[in-house]
Amino acid sequence: MTDANTVPESDVTVGMMVYLTASGGIGGRIRQRVEDFVVNEVYADRFTSEGRYQLIKVTKTDTETHHMARDLSRRLQISQRRISWAGTKDKRAVTTQRMSIDSIQLAEPVSFGTVVAEPIGRSDRPVSLGDLDGNDFAITVRAVEGPQNDVTSAVGGVVEETRNAHGLPNFFGIQRFGTIRPVNHVVGRALVDGDLERAVMTYIGKPFPDEPDDVKAVRQSVAETYDFKEALKRMPVRLRYERAMLNHLAKYPNDFDGALGVLSTNLQKLFVHAFQSFLFNRMLSSRLERGFPLAVGFDGDRVWAPDRGRVRTVVPKNVHEVNQSLAAGTASVQMPVPGYDTELSDGVIGQIERDVLASAGVDLDAFKIESCPRLASKGVMRNVLLPVDIRFDVAPDELSEDRVKVELRFSLPKGGYATTVLREVMKTRLG
């Protein structure tokens, strides 16, 4: 079993400083087979017999969402801009998701490679993020050491603690920052600081331990020499974003704004959002470290109450009423994913938020990003608690002699990360 008091450096780097559960972790490995990670989107159906948009159910195996959409558009001989979806899914997984295609009629499924796109109805508007209710997961953790009974007891302990806490911390998972190379929030920090050169050079020139040696070498070289032409020759073709930036810098060595601009606006904004996500993770970690449970409202907390259609601030005169709503599951505590329009909380909770921002040296007005206004971000509120009911089975692992596997099944609302569940069960670096 792995220690609940030792958080991997990879988690700490992105602001996840603590575990909620005290039970020991099982270690193990994920994604040893593509079929070990299965994700199915959950929707409230809204089919019609008519409508401008063709709805399709896409099942793909070991295929990245954007690449799949590109290949589907080529197969149908249409612009990729006519294809919409609610969320990007993991590549190394078996995933099922809903998409819409503008102004087309499909009578039969379309198949290519490991992708099957089935027509399921029509709609008068395209699929968007707001349509997604959540995701169902079936994940197998393999190569777990220890007697089967001990592993069963360890997972059962995490499940019981999770139920007692009414869920897990709603951290932004490692995918938000980059699984192999968690650099997105570091680039975002540079952008918020108004340092475009540092942002670009961090993205193309900061090596990480898990990268291949040839990639680490070229990153290190360009960081030291600023020889963009040589780096472009050596940077692997598969790293197309780095190559696009290097290609621009090889022609215009001092135009770091232009180098950033070769990326899509959505990708540029992702960097800023990753830094905001890092700050949220730090705030949530600090809340837990200071002993404030996530399903209880405290002085200064802001609580989203759907029945009232507004956010309420917890004060002494309403704390009992608010906590009754939280216990009933009809309200949820929120903390800010900070931006220039964020109103920090009051009381002890507000002090946690201010302490995190102060320790990071961040002023909220910096998110206006005056050096690059197109990337300005006003911030949002996010639930601190991720409700989850974990079911599991433990059995011998057919891929590893004398090891066991743990099959986990759970559902998460949109915006929730499966890695939040896995990190509590495994308590080790995910991989």
C-alpha positions as CSV (number, residue, x, y, z in Angstrom):
1,M,0.0,0.0,0.0
2,T,1.1,3.6,-0.7
3,D,1.2,6.4,1.9
4,A,-1.7,8.8,2.2
5,N,0.7,11.4,3.6
6,T,3.0,11.6,0.7
7,V,1.7,13.4,-2.4
8,P,3.6,12.9,-5.7
9,E,5.6,15.9,-6.9
10,S,3.6,15.8,-10.1
11,D,0.4,16.6,-8.1
12,V,2.1,19.2,-6.0
13,T,3.3,21.0,-9.2
14,V,-0.3,21.6,-10.3
15,G,-1.6,22.6,-6.9
16,M,-3.0,19.3,-5.6
17,M,-1.2,19.3,-2.2
18,V,-3.3,16.9,-0.2
19,Y,-5.5,13.8,-0.3
20,L,-8.9,13.9,1.3
21,T,-8.9,10.2,2.3
22,A,-6.5,8.8,4.9
23,S,-6.7,5.2,3.7
24,G,-3.6,3.8,2.1
25,G,-3.4,3.7,-1.7
26,I,-3.1,0.6,-3.9
27,G,-0.5,1.9,-6.4
28,G,-0.7,0.1,-9.7
29,R,-0.8,1.2,-13.3
30,I,-3.6,2.6,-15.5
31,R,-4.0,2.4,-19.3
32,Q,-1.9,-0.7,-19.8
33,R,-4.5,-1.6,-22.4
34,V,-6.7,0.9,-24.3
35,E,-9.7,-1.0,-23.2
36,D,-8.8,-0.4,-19.5
37,F,-10.1,3.2,-19.7
38,V,-13.8,3.5,-21.0
39,V,-15.7,6.8,-21.0
40,N,-19.3,7.3,-22.1
41,E,-20.9,10.7,-22.2
42,V,-24.3,11.2,-20.4
43,Y,-27.0,13.5,-21.9
44,A,-30.6,14.5,-21.3
45,D,-31.8,13.4,-24.7
46,R,-33.2,16.1,-27.0
47,F,-33.9,14.4,-30.4
48,T,-36.3,15.6,-33.0
49,S,-37.4,14.2,-36.3
50,E,-36.3,17.4,-38.1
51,G,-33.7,20.0,-37.6
52,R,-30.7,21.5,-39.2
53,Y,-28.1,19.4,-37.3
54,Q,-27.4,15.7,-37.7
55,L,-26.7,14.1,-34.2
56,I,-24.2,11.3,-34.2
57,K,-22.8,8.9,-31.5
58,V,-19.1,8.5,-32.0
59,T,-17.3,5.6,-30.5
60,K,-13.5,5.7,-30.9
61,T,-10.5,3.8,-29.6
62,D,-7.1,5.3,-29.0
63,T,-7.9,8.3,-31.1
64,E,-7.6,12.0,-30.2
65,T,-10.9,13.9,-30.6
66,H,-9.6,16.7,-32.8
67,H,-7.9,14.3,-35.1
68,M,-11.0,12.2,-35.3
69,A,-13.1,15.3,-36.2
70,R,-10.6,16.2,-38.9
71,D,-10.7,12.7,-40.4
72,L,-14.5,12.6,-40.2
73,S,-14.7,15.9,-42.1
74,R,-12.5,14.5,-44.8
75,R,-14.5,11.3,-45.0
76,L,-17.7,13.4,-45.5
77,Q,-16.0,16.0,-47.7
78,I,-17.1,18.9,-45.5
79,S,-15.4,21.6,-43.5
80,Q,-14.4,20.6,-40.0
81,R,-16.0,23.7,-38.7
82,R,-19.4,22.1,-39.3
83,I,-18.7,19.4,-36.6
84,S,-19.4,20.3,-33.0
85,W,-19.0,18.4,-29.7
86,A,-19.3,19.0,-26.0
87,G,-15.9,18.0,-24.7
88,T,-12.6,16.6,-25.7
89,K,-12.1,13.0,-24.6
90,D,-8.9,11.0,-23.6
91,K,-6.9,9.6,-26.5
92,R,-5.8,6.4,-25.0
93,A,-9.2,5.1,-24.1
94,V,-12.4,3.7,-25.5
95,T,-14.8,6.7,-25.6
96,T,-18.4,7.4,-26.7
97,Q,-19.5,10.9,-27.2
98,R,-22.2,12.9,-29.0
99,M,-21.5,15.2,-31.9
100,S,-23.5,17.3,-34.4
101,I,-22.9,18.0,-38.0
102,D,-24.4,21.1,-39.6
103,S,-26.6,20.7,-42.7
104,I,-26.0,17.0,-43.5
105,Q,-28.2,13.9,-43.6
106,L,-26.7,10.5,-42.6
107,A,-28.7,7.3,-43.2
108,E,-25.9,4.8,-42.2
109,P,-23.0,4.7,-39.8
110,V,-19.7,6.0,-41.0
111,S,-16.6,3.9,-40.1
112,F,-12.9,4.5,-40.5
113,G,-9.9,3.2,-38.5
114,T,-11.1,2.6,-34.9
115,V,-13.9,5.1,-35.2
116,V,-17.7,4.5,-35.7
117,A,-20.1,7.4,-36.1
118,E,-23.7,6.4,-35.9
119,P,-26.7,8.7,-36.8
120,I,-29.0,9.0,-33.7
121,G,-31.4,11.8,-34.5
122,R,-31.6,15.5,-35.4
123,S,-31.5,18.8,-33.5
124,D,-32.3,22.5,-34.2
125,R,-29.0,23.5,-32.6
126,P,-25.5,22.1,-32.4
127,V,-24.1,20.1,-29.6
128,S,-22.2,22.3,-27.1
129,L,-20.6,22.0,-23.6
130,G,-23.8,23.0,-21.8
131,D,-25.6,20.0,-23.2
132,L,-23.4,17.5,-21.4
133,D,-24.7,16.1,-18.0
134,G,-21.6,14.1,-17.2
135,N,-19.6,11.0,-18.0
136,D,-19.7,7.4,-17.0
137,F,-16.3,5.7,-16.4
138,A,-15.1,2.1,-16.2
139,I,-11.4,2.1,-15.4
140,T,-9.1,-0.9,-14.6
141,V,-6.0,-0.4,-12.4
142,R,-3.5,-3.2,-13.1
143,A,-0.3,-4.6,-11.6
144,V,-1.5,-3.9,-8.0
145,E,0.8,-5.6,-5.4
146,G,-0.5,-7.3,-2.3
147,P,-3.0,-10.0,-1.3
148,Q,-6.4,-9.6,-2.9
149,N,-8.1,-9.2,0.5
150,D,-5.7,-6.4,1.5
151,V,-6.3,-4.5,-1.8
152,T,-10.1,-5.0,-1.3
153,S,-9.8,-3.5,2.2
154,A,-7.8,-0.5,1.0
155,V,-10.2,0.4,-1.8
156,G,-13.1,-0.1,0.5
157,G,-11.6,2.3,3.0
158,V,-11.3,5.0,0.3
159,V,-14.9,4.4,-0.8
160,E,-16.2,4.6,2.8
161,E,-14.3,7.8,3.5
162,T,-15.5,9.3,0.2
163,R,-19.1,8.5,1.1
164,N,-18.7,10.0,4.5
165,A,-17.4,13.2,3.0
166,H,-20.2,13.2,0.4
167,G,-17.6,13.3,-2.4
168,L,-14.0,14.2,-3.3
169,P,-12.1,17.5,-3.8
170,N,-13.2,18.9,-7.2
171,F,-9.6,19.4,-8.4
172,F,-8.7,20.2,-12.0
173,G,-6.9,17.0,-13.1
174,I,-3.4,16.7,-14.5
175,Q,-4.8,16.7,-18.1
176,R,-5.6,20.4,-17.6
177,F,-1.9,21.1,-17.3
178,G,-0.3,18.5,-19.6
179,T,0.0,14.8,-18.6
180,I,3.6,14.1,-19.8
181,R,4.7,17.7,-19.7
182,P,2.7,19.8,-17.2
183,V,3.6,23.2,-18.5
184,N,0.4,24.8,-19.5
185,H,-0.1,26.7,-16.3
186,V,3.6,27.8,-16.3
187,V,3.0,29.3,-19.7
188,G,-0.2,30.9,-18.5
189,R,1.6,32.5,-15.6
190,A,4.0,34.1,-17.9
191,L,1.1,35.5,-20.0
192,V,-0.6,36.9,-17.0
193,D,2.7,38.5,-16.0
194,G,2.7,40.1,-19.5
195,D,5.9,38.4,-20.5
196,L,5.2,36.9,-23.9
197,E,8.9,36.0,-24.5
198,R,8.9,33.9,-21.3
199,A,5.6,32.3,-22.3
200,V,6.8,31.2,-25.7
201,M,10.3,30.1,-24.5
202,T,8.7,28.1,-21.7
203,Y,6.5,26.3,-24.1
204,I,9.1,25.4,-26.7
205,G,12.2,25.3,-24.5
206,K,11.4,23.9,-21.0
207,P,12.2,20.1,-20.9
208,F,10.5,17.6,-18.6
209,P,11.9,14.3,-17.3
210,D,9.3,12.0,-19.0
211,E,10.1,13.4,-22.5
212,P,12.3,11.5,-24.9
213,D,16.0,12.4,-24.7
214,D,16.1,13.9,-28.2
215,V,13.2,16.2,-27.3
216,K,14.8,17.3,-24.0
217,A,18.0,18.0,-25.8
218,V,16.5,20.3,-28.5
219,R,14.4,22.1,-25.9
220,Q,17.5,22.7,-23.7
221,S,19.5,23.9,-26.7
222,V,17.0,26.4,-27.9
223,A,16.5,27.8,-24.4
224,E,20.2,28.4,-24.1
225,T,21.0,29.6,-27.7
226,Y,17.8,31.0,-29.1
227,D,18.9,29.3,-32.4
228,F,15.4,28.9,-33.8
229,K,16.4,27.7,-37.2
230,E,18.5,24.9,-35.8
231,A,15.8,23.9,-33.3
232,L,13.3,23.8,-36.1
233,K,15.5,21.2,-37.9
234,R,15.8,19.1,-34.8
235,M,12.3,19.3,-33.3
236,P,10.3,16.2,-34.1
237,V,7.5,16.5,-36.7
238,R,4.9,15.2,-34.2
239,L,5.4,18.3,-32.0
240,R,3.5,20.5,-34.4
241,Y,2.7,23.4,-32.1
242,E,6.4,23.8,-31.2
243,R,7.4,23.6,-34.8
244,A,4.8,26.2,-35.8
245,M,6.2,28.6,-33.2
246,L,9.8,27.9,-34.2
247,N,9.0,28.4,-37.9
248,H,7.7,31.9,-37.1
249,L,10.7,32.7,-34.9
250,A,13.1,31.5,-37.5
251,K,11.8,34.2,-39.7
252,Y,11.1,36.9,-37.1
253,P,13.4,36.1,-34.1
254,N,12.0,38.8,-31.8
255,D,8.3,38.5,-32.6
256,F,7.1,36.5,-29.6
257,D,3.6,37.8,-29.9
258,G,3.5,36.6,-33.5
259,A,4.9,33.2,-32.4
260,L,2.1,32.8,-29.8
261,G,-0.4,33.9,-32.5
262,V,0.3,30.9,-34.7
263,L,-1.6,28.9,-32.2
264,S,-5.4,28.9,-32.1
265,T,-7.0,31.5,-29.8
266,N,-8.6,28.6,-27.9
267,L,-5.2,27.0,-27.2
268,Q,-3.7,30.4,-26.1
269,K,-6.6,30.8,-23.7
270,L,-6.1,27.3,-22.4
271,F,-2.7,28.4,-21.0
272,V,-4.3,31.2,-19.0
273,H,-7.2,28.9,-17.9
274,A,-4.6,26.4,-16.7
275,F,-2.9,29.0,-14.5
276,Q,-6.3,29.9,-13.1
277,S,-7.0,26.2,-12.5
278,F,-3.7,25.9,-10.6
279,L,-4.7,28.7,-8.3
280,F,-8.1,27.0,-7.7
281,N,-6.3,23.8,-6.8
282,R,-4.1,25.6,-4.4
283,M,-7.1,27.3,-2.7
284,L,-8.9,24.0,-2.4
285,S,-5.8,22.3,-1.0
286,S,-5.4,25.1,1.5
287,R,-9.0,24.8,2.6
288,L,-8.5,21.1,3.3
289,E,-5.1,21.7,5.0
290,R,-6.8,24.2,7.4
291,G,-9.5,21.7,8.3
292,F,-12.6,23.1,6.5
293,P,-14.7,20.2,5.1
294,L,-16.1,20.6,1.6
295,A,-19.7,19.7,2.3
296,V,-20.1,22.3,5.1
297,G,-20.5,26.1,4.8
298,F,-18.3,28.4,6.9
299,D,-18.2,32.1,7.5
300,G,-17.6,33.8,4.2
301,D,-18.3,30.7,2.1
302,R,-20.3,31.2,-1.1
303,V,-22.9,28.6,-1.8
304,W,-24.8,28.0,-5.0
305,A,-28.5,27.4,-4.4
306,P,-30.2,26.4,-7.6
307,D,-33.7,26.6,-6.1
308,R,-33.0,30.3,-5.4
309,G,-31.1,30.9,-8.6
310,R,-28.2,32.7,-6.9
311,V,-25.1,32.4,-4.8
312,R,-25.5,33.0,-1.1
313,T,-22.8,34.2,1.3
314,V,-22.6,32.3,4.6
315,V,-23.0,34.5,7.6
316,P,-23.9,33.6,11.2
317,K,-27.6,34.2,10.8
318,N,-28.0,31.8,7.8
319,V,-25.3,29.2,8.5
320,H,-27.7,26.7,9.9
321,E,-30.2,27.0,7.0
322,V,-27.4,26.9,4.4
323,N,-25.9,23.8,5.9
324,Q,-29.3,22.1,6.0
325,S,-29.4,22.7,2.2
326,L,-25.8,21.4,1.8
327,A,-26.6,18.2,3.8
328,A,-29.7,17.6,1.6
329,G,-27.7,18.0,-1.6
330,T,-29.7,21.0,-2.8
331,A,-26.8,23.4,-2.6
332,S,-23.1,23.4,-3.1
333,V,-20.1,25.3,-1.7
334,Q,-18.0,27.1,-4.4
335,M,-14.6,28.8,-4.6
336,P,-13.3,31.0,-7.3
337,V,-11.3,30.1,-10.4
338,P,-9.8,33.6,-10.1
339,G,-9.9,36.2,-12.8
340,Y,-10.1,40.0,-13.2
341,D,-13.8,40.0,-12.3
342,T,-13.6,37.7,-9.3
343,E,-15.1,38.8,-6.0
344,L,-13.2,37.1,-3.3
345,S,-15.0,35.5,-0.3
346,D,-15.4,37.1,3.1
347,G,-14.4,35.7,6.5
348,V,-12.0,32.8,7.1
349,I,-12.6,31.4,3.6
350,G,-11.8,34.7,2.0
351,Q,-8.5,34.8,3.9
352,I,-7.6,31.4,2.4
353,E,-8.2,32.7,-1.1
354,R,-6.2,35.9,-0.4
355,D,-3.3,34.0,1.2
356,V,-3.0,31.8,-1.9
357,L,-3.0,34.8,-4.3
358,A,-0.5,36.6,-2.1
359,S,1.9,33.6,-1.9
360,A,1.7,33.3,-5.7
361,G,2.2,37.1,-6.1
362,V,-0.9,37.5,-8.2
363,D,-3.1,40.6,-8.5
364,L,-6.5,39.8,-10.0
365,D,-6.3,42.8,-12.4
366,A,-3.4,41.0,-14.1
367,F,-5.9,38.7,-15.7
368,K,-6.9,41.6,-18.0
369,I,-3.5,40.8,-19.7
370,E,-3.0,44.2,-21.1
371,S,-0.1,42.9,-23.2
372,C,-2.4,40.5,-24.9
373,P,-6.1,41.5,-24.2
374,R,-7.6,38.8,-26.4
375,L,-6.6,36.3,-23.6
376,A,-8.2,38.3,-20.7
377,S,-10.2,36.1,-18.4
378,K,-12.7,37.3,-15.8
379,G,-12.9,34.1,-13.8
380,V,-15.7,31.8,-12.7
381,M,-16.9,30.0,-9.6
382,R,-16.5,26.2,-9.2
383,N,-17.9,23.7,-6.8
384,V,-15.4,22.5,-4.3
385,L,-17.0,19.0,-3.9
386,L,-17.1,16.4,-6.6
387,P,-20.0,14.0,-5.8
388,V,-19.1,10.4,-6.7
389,D,-20.3,6.9,-5.8
390,I,-17.4,4.4,-6.5
391,R,-18.1,0.8,-7.2
392,F,-15.3,-1.7,-7.6
393,D,-14.2,-5.3,-8.0
394,V,-10.8,-6.9,-7.3
395,A,-9.6,-9.9,-9.2
396,P,-6.3,-11.5,-10.4
397,D,-4.6,-9.5,-13.1
398,E,-4.3,-11.7,-16.2
399,L,-1.5,-9.4,-17.5
400,S,0.7,-9.5,-14.5
401,E,1.7,-12.7,-12.6
402,D,1.1,-12.6,-8.8
403,R,-0.6,-9.1,-9.1
404,V,-4.3,-8.1,-8.9
405,K,-6.4,-5.6,-10.8
406,V,-9.1,-3.3,-9.6
407,E,-12.1,-2.4,-11.8
408,L,-13.6,0.9,-10.9
409,R,-17.0,2.2,-12.0
410,F,-18.3,5.7,-11.3
411,S,-20.1,8.7,-12.8
412,L,-19.0,12.3,-12.7
413,P,-20.8,15.5,-13.5
414,K,-19.4,17.6,-16.3
415,G,-16.2,19.3,-15.4
416,G,-15.2,16.5,-13.1
417,Y,-11.9,14.6,-13.7
418,A,-11.6,10.8,-13.3
419,T,-8.0,11.4,-12.2
420,T,-9.4,13.0,-9.0
421,V,-10.9,9.6,-8.1
422,L,-7.9,7.6,-9.3
423,R,-5.4,9.6,-7.3
424,E,-7.3,8.9,-4.0
425,V,-7.5,5.2,-4.7
426,M,-4.0,4.8,-6.0
427,K,-2.1,7.5,-4.1
428,T,0.8,7.4,-6.4
429,R,1.8,9.1,-9.6
430,L,-0.7,8.1,-12.2
431,G,0.7,6.1,-15.1
